[in-house]
Amino acid sequence: MSSNRMRRIAKEIEDVKSDSWSKVTLNPALNADDLTHLEGVFHGPPDTPYEGGTFHVDIRIPADYPFRPPQMKFKTRIWHPNVSSQTGAICLDTLSTNWSPVLTIKSALISLQGLLASPEPKDPQDAEVASMMLKSPQEFEHVASEWTVKYAGAPPKRTSESSGGTTQEQLIARAKARQEEAAKVRPDRFRGYSEDLVNRFVQMGFDVESVVAAFEHVGIDNNEGDDYELEEEYMGDVTARLFGEP
């Protein structure tokens, strides 16, 4: 089992290196031969206080990976309601109750990047940050931007680029607009499959075309465009195809 785990981790690292679309990086943290301690890096999402920043994440791979999630925490200090401003600990379902063996380290990093675009202050890791976001969103954006400049290497923002009188409702609207924009794809790319069904794999870090091609190779029924839950056997076959396994 240990050799299988190492082969999978090595394959995931190579997959990230060959993927220019996701714009995340993944490498051994200290020793090139130690694939159980990794470092992931991604950029802050646009139109957020984290834009322009580069965020480093410490990743520890448990002995029973992928049946248990990787243990991740931010090495870069960040002002975010779902990340401890002191320890970098993360509150994210993907890294706990919603983890699945079909998910990958790359998809977890992409989920973290998405968390920066869509904070959940009502399910906080850092109560102080969450309280500021809910009660004083303008101040929250200001502090988050300052931390991004100070700790994540973002260029200083001009005064005219500040959040002004941004309200919590406007922040929520911005996050929703970003999610809708990210979800926009041409319907013909889905080749008759449900967008929700395809996007469950896209959220793992795969592109739409690769997911649809895997569906067609495995022989997944398009169910006339209606969404449905794939059986575990088919989930495994699709994931194996996406990873290039025979």
N, C-alpha and C positions, 0 to 999 in steps of 0.2 A: 504493500500500500504506500510505503514511503517513497519508493521509486516512481510510482504512478503520480504521486503528489508532485514530486520534483519535475517530472516530465511536463505535467500540466502547467506548473508555474513558469518553467522555461518557455513553453509554447506561448503563454500569455504575454511574457516580456517581449518575445519576438513579434507577436501580433501588434502590440502597442508601437514598437519601433517601425513597423511597416505601415502603420495607419497615420497618414498625414491629415486625415479629416478631423479626428477627435481632438488633436492638439494637446494631448496629455503625454507625459513621459513617465517611464517606469524603469528603475534600475536598482541593482543591489545597493544597499545603503552604505556599507563599509567594506565588506569583503566580496569580491566578484564571485567567489565560490559559494557564498552563503545566500541561498535563494529564499531563506525564511525571514530575512530582514531586508525590506525594500524601502525605497523612497519614491513617492509619486509627486509629480509637479504638474500644476495646471495654472492657467491665467484667470484672473477675475472676470466675470461676465460683463459685457458692455451695458451701459445705462444703469449701473449699480454703483454703490460707494466703493466697490472692490475693483472697479475697472482700472486697468493699467498695472495691477499688482500681480506678483508671481508667488504662488502659495505652495509650500512644501509640506508633504504629509508623510509621517512615519508609519510604516506598515509592518506588522508582525503576522506571519502566517502560522496558524495553529497546526498541531500535528494531524488533526483530522480534517483539514481543508481538502476539498471544498464543501464538506458537510457542515462545517462551522464557518462563520464569516471571518475575513481578515480583521485584525485588530488595528484600527486606524486612529491617529490623532494628529492634529495640526502641529507642525514644528514652527510654522510662521504664526506669530501672534495676530489675532484677528478679533474685531469687535462685532460679534454676531450672536443673536439670542440662542442659537442651537450649538454653539461651541464655547467651551469654557475659556474665558479671557485669561485665565491663569495657567491652566494645564494643557489646553488644546483638546480636551476630551470632547467627543462629538455625540450629539443626540440625533440619530437618523435611523428610521425603521429598516432601511436596506442593510444596515450593518448589525441588525439584531433580529427582531421578530419576523421581518419580511425577507430575510436572506434565503436564497435557494441555491442548490449546487449548480444550477445552470447559469447563475450570475458569475461575473468575473471581477478581477481586481480593477480592470479598466472601467467596467460599468459602474463599480462602486465609486471610483474617482469622478466619473461623469456625474453621478448622482450628487456627490459633494459639491461639484461646480454648480449644479442646478439648485442646491440648497442655498448657495450664496445669492442666487437670483430670486429665490422665493422663500424667505425666512418664515419660520413658524413660531412667533413669539408666545403663542398660547401653549406650546409644548416645549418649554425652554430647557437648555442645559445651563445657561447663565441667567439667573433671575434678574440681576441688575441691568443687564443689557436688554432683556425682554421688557422690563418695566419702562426703560427709557424709550424703546421703540414704540410701545403702546401709548405712553403718556406724552412724549415729546419727540415725534418722528423727525423733526427738523434737527434737533440736537443729536439724535441717533445717527442720522446721515453724516453730520459734520464730524462726529467722533470716529465713525467707521471709516470715513475718507481719510482723516488724519492718521489713523492706524495703518491704513493701506499704504500711505506715503512713507510713514516711519518704518514699518516693519516688512512690507511686501515690495518695496522699491518702486512704487508708482510715482510718476512725475507729479510735483505739486500742482494743485488745481488753482486756477485764477478765481478771484472773488466772484466774478460774473458767472462762474460755473457752479456756484454753491446751490444748495437745494431751495433757498428762498423760504417761502412759507409752505413747504410741502406738508400735506396732512397725511394721516394714516390711510384715509380712503384713497388718496392719490398714489401712495406707495403700493397699495393693494392693486389698484387699477394698472399701474406700471408693470407689476409682476405678472398680472393676468395677460396683459398685452404681449409681454415677452414670451409667455408660454404659448399663446395662440400663434405668434409669429414663428416660433420654433417648430410648431406642429404642422405648418403649412407645407404641403407637398402636392404635386399633381396627382389626381385620382388614378390616372393610367399607370402610375408606378406600382400600384398595388395588385394589378393583374387580376382583379375580381375578388381578392381577399379582403376581409374586414380590416379597416385601418387600425382598429383597437388591437386586433390579434397580431398584426405585423408590428405595431408600435411597442408591444410588450417586449419584443426582441430588440427593437431599435433602442429602447431605454437601457438595454444591457451593453450598448456600445457598438452594435452592428448597423450598417447602413441598410436602407430600405431595399435596394436592389439585391443585396446579398441574402437578406431574409427571404424575399420572394423566390429567389432562385433556389434556396434550400427547401422551401415549401414544395416547389414543383418537383425537385429531385426526389424528395422523400415520398411525394404523392399525397400531400395534405389536401383534404377536401376544402374547396373555398366556401362551401356551405352557402352558396348564392350571396356572398358578401356579408352574411350575418356573423357576428362574433360568437365564439364558443371556446370552452376550455379544452386544450389539447390533452390527450392522455399522456401519462408520464413516459411511456415508451416512445411516443412520437416526439415529445419534448427532447428526450435524449438524442433521438436520431437527427433532429433539426440542429441541435447544438453541436453535435459531432460534425455535421456537414459544415457548419459555420466556422468551426475550428480547423477544417481541412482534414479531418480524420477519415479514414476509409470506411 
